[in-house]
């Protein structure tokens, strides 16, 4: 699914419409109907599909590890 957010006459995103569309997507995610999602960036649709194909757990406040040997 592609979510398109049209622009206003001032060439700004239509935030009211964007909010409605994102709320609908959020409802689908909460209902468990979305298995993967990604933003299409500079790498294009192929890169986005690849990122979604390889399931990775979401990042949770990862702790930094100390560099070097540990005692």
ABEGO torsion letter per residue (X at the ends): XBBBBBBBAAGBBBAAAAAAAAAAAAAAAAAGABABBBBBBAAEAAAAAAAAABBBBBBBGBBBBBBEBBX
